[in-house]
């Protein structure tokens, strides 16, 4: 039995729809500009360029019903609703046609961004880390296992702020679909059971302010949703 020189960190987890089970969270990968309308909205080329990825840590996950404290270093905190994929098996250099075999399920998530800080980083050619990775900056609903879910291109996602609809799109509007994203990411990174992939956001991103209430929904017969507040 292994002995550790320091105490092992607690494992973050996400609940599973209609089951008394939790899914252990490992790496959190995110895809930038994977919807044409959002690429245009952000002033980028919407053509089918190779996707690019960035990473968050599972330690910063905010769960349904939580409160995100407005960070003191930004004045432009943005929401981005996304379809999130949960990986259940290890895979390296997997083909898109085989990718479904390693998916446990789907949820709706919200990628929270310090847009002003991200812009400074982008304009200076630096990584997005400081604008994307901070406590509470990835919000997750419970997981719908694939056995109880529609195919990802038949799922819709939406986000409301204080009851007003801000984003809604079918996931068939992605530039790179879920199976392609998994295959491309696995070309250089060995995916592991417990990994999570935020698959990009449609148009309609915008600012959050203190006391806002956010509702994100994954629309299908077995729906999933999350609520959180800005404190």
Secondary structure, DSSP 4 states (H G I P E B T S, - for coil): ----SSPPPPPPEEEBTTSS-EEEP--EEEEES-BHHHHHHTT---S-PPPEEEEE-GGGEEETT-EEPPPTT-S-EEE-EEEEEEE-S-BSS--GGGGGGGEEEEEEEEE-EEHHHHHHHHHTT--SHHHH-STT-EEE--BEEGGGS--GGG-EEEEEETTEEEEEEEGGGBSS-HHHHHHHHHTTS-B-TT-EEE----S--EEE-TT-EEEEEEESSS-EEEEEEE-
